[in-house]
Amino acid sequence: MNGAFQHADTPEERLGIAVVTANEAYDKAHPQGIRPGYGFYAHFLGPFLRREVLLELQEWRRKGVRLDAAIERDIAQELMDLNHEIEDRLHGRE
């Protein structure tokens, strides 16, 4: 993953990096200087937002909130998949 993203401490920092990366990706594909619409952001930022939700669920688990074992496995698998998708987006390989 992008070093800055990987070392960001808060969801706000990680989402800020994701937005900057989204803008850079859009500018590269559309050099006319037009800003992207909400559909582009919804598509590009979706994995980043889902990852933050899943990380929050994992944090609840660490704090003692009980989750079903199957749900925990699903969360872990989806996080792995999202991490790969996010890495691709951060490095322009979408």
C-alpha positions as CSV (number, residue, x, y, z in Angstrom):
1,M,0.0,0.0,0.0
2,N,1.0,3.6,-0.4
3,G,3.3,4.5,2.5
4,A,1.4,7.5,3.6
5,F,-1.9,5.6,3.6
6,Q,-0.4,2.6,5.4
7,H,1.0,4.8,8.2
8,A,-2.0,7.1,8.6
9,D,-3.3,6.9,12.2
10,T,-6.9,7.9,11.8
11,P,-9.8,7.2,9.4
12,E,-9.9,10.9,8.5
13,E,-6.2,10.8,7.4
14,R,-6.8,7.6,5.4
15,L,-9.9,9.0,3.7
16,G,-8.1,12.3,3.0
17,I,-5.3,10.3,1.3
18,A,-7.9,8.4,-0.7
19,V,-9.6,11.6,-1.9
20,V,-6.3,13.0,-3.0
21,T,-5.5,9.8,-4.8
22,A,-9.0,9.8,-6.4
23,N,-8.4,13.3,-7.7
24,E,-5.0,12.4,-9.1
25,A,-6.4,9.3,-10.8
26,Y,-9.2,11.4,-12.3
27,D,-6.9,14.2,-13.4
28,K,-4.6,11.7,-15.1
29,A,-7.5,10.2,-17.1
30,H,-9.3,13.5,-17.7
31,P,-6.6,16.3,-18.1
32,Q,-9.2,18.9,-19.1
33,G,-9.4,20.2,-15.6
34,I,-13.0,19.1,-15.0
35,R,-13.7,17.8,-11.5
36,P,-15.3,14.4,-11.1
37,G,-18.9,13.8,-10.3
38,Y,-20.2,12.0,-7.3
39,G,-20.5,8.7,-9.2
40,F,-16.7,8.6,-9.7
41,Y,-16.1,9.3,-6.0
42,A,-18.7,6.7,-5.0
43,H,-17.0,4.1,-7.1
44,F,-13.4,5.0,-6.2
45,L,-13.9,5.6,-2.5
46,G,-16.2,2.7,-1.8
47,P,-13.5,0.2,-0.8
48,F,-11.9,2.7,1.4
49,L,-15.1,3.4,3.3
50,R,-16.0,-0.3,3.6
51,R,-12.5,-0.9,5.0
52,E,-13.0,1.7,7.7
53,V,-16.3,0.2,8.7
54,L,-14.8,-3.3,9.0
55,L,-11.8,-1.9,10.9
56,E,-14.2,-0.3,13.4
57,L,-16.0,-3.7,13.8
58,Q,-12.7,-5.3,14.5
59,E,-11.9,-2.7,17.1
60,W,-15.2,-3.3,18.8
61,R,-14.3,-7.0,18.9
62,R,-10.9,-6.2,20.5
63,K,-12.8,-4.2,23.1
64,G,-14.9,-7.2,24.0
65,V,-18.0,-6.9,21.9
66,R,-18.9,-10.4,20.9
67,L,-19.3,-11.3,17.2
68,D,-20.3,-14.6,15.6
69,A,-17.2,-16.5,14.5
70,A,-18.5,-16.7,10.9
71,I,-19.0,-13.0,10.9
72,E,-15.4,-12.5,12.1
73,R,-14.1,-14.7,9.4
74,D,-16.1,-12.8,6.8
75,I,-14.8,-9.5,8.1
76,A,-11.2,-10.7,7.9
77,Q,-11.6,-12.0,4.4
78,E,-13.3,-8.9,3.1
79,L,-10.6,-6.8,4.7
80,M,-7.9,-8.8,2.9
81,D,-9.8,-8.3,-0.4
82,L,-10.3,-4.6,0.2
83,N,-6.7,-4.1,1.1
84,H,-5.7,-5.5,-2.3
85,E,-8.3,-3.4,-4.1
86,I,-7.1,-0.3,-2.2
87,E,-3.5,-1.0,-3.0
88,D,-4.3,-1.2,-6.7
89,R,-6.2,2.1,-6.5
90,L,-3.4,3.9,-4.6
91,H,-0.9,2.8,-7.2
92,G,-3.1,3.6,-10.3
93,R,-3.8,-0.1,-11.1
94,E,-7.6,0.1,-10.9
